[in-house]
C-alpha cells in the first residue's frame, strides 16, 4: 500500500487522490471487523483452510483472508485493478 500511495502521490503528482484512496481503504478495512465474509471468495486452498476474498476500492483490488482460529483478518495484497492479480495469489 505504501508503493501505491507513493506512486499516486509522487509519480502522478496527485497527493490528494492518494490520501483519498488510503482513507477509502481504511474505511473498508475497518468495516471488515463487523462483516469479514461480506466479499466474494476468489480462490480457496482446502489443504490450508484458506479462502481469499476480493474487495474493489476505486481502481484497486484488496485481497484478504480470514483466520477463524486466530480471529484475525489478514490483508494479503493490494493490486491495481487493471493488472492480472489473480495469477499472483
N, C-alpha and C positions, 0 to 999 in steps of 0.2 A: 504494500500500500504506500510505503514511502516512495518507491520508484514512481508509481503512478502520480502521486502528489507532486513530486519534483518535476516530472515530465510536463505535466499540465502547467505548473506554475512557472518553471524556468525555460523550458523549450518552446512552449506555446505562448508564453507571456500572459497567462490567464490565471493569476493568483486567486482572484475572486471565484472563478469557476472551480479551481482546485479545492478551495475551502468549502464551497457549497457541496461538492461531491463528497468530501470527507464527512461533512455534517449529515448528509443523507445516509451514508454508510453507517455512521454511529447510531442514527435513529433506528435503522433496520436491525442492526445487531442488538441493540438494547431490547427491542421487541421480541427477539428470539427467545429470551428467557421465559416469556409467557406462552409462546406457541412455537416450540423448536421444530416441530414437524409440519409446519404450515406450508413449506415449499416442496416442490416436486423432487422425487428421487431421480437421480440421473445415472447412477451406477452403484451396484451392490457387490460386495465381496463377502460371500457367505462364510468362507473359511476364517475371516477376520471379524465377522458380525458387524461390518461397517456398511452404512448407506451414505452415499454422498448426495447432497442436495444442492440445488442451484437457486440463487436469488439474482434477479436482474435489477440493477440500480443504474438508471440512465443508460450509458453506453457500456457498462461494465457488468461482469458476472462474478458473483462471490460464491465460492464453493466451500461448503462446510459439512461437518459430520457431528452426530450427537452420540455421546457415550452415556448410556443409561447407567452402567455400572458406576461410573465416576460422577454422574450427574453434571456433565460438562459439555459445552459446545465448543468444538474446535473449528476455527476458521482455517481452511486449508490453503486457499489461494484466492487471488482476485485477478481476473484477466480482462483485457479489452474484449468486448463482445464480438468484434469483427475477427478475432483470432480463432484458431481451431483448438479451443481449450479442452474439449472432450478427449482428445488424443494425449493430453498431458497428464491425466489422472492415472 
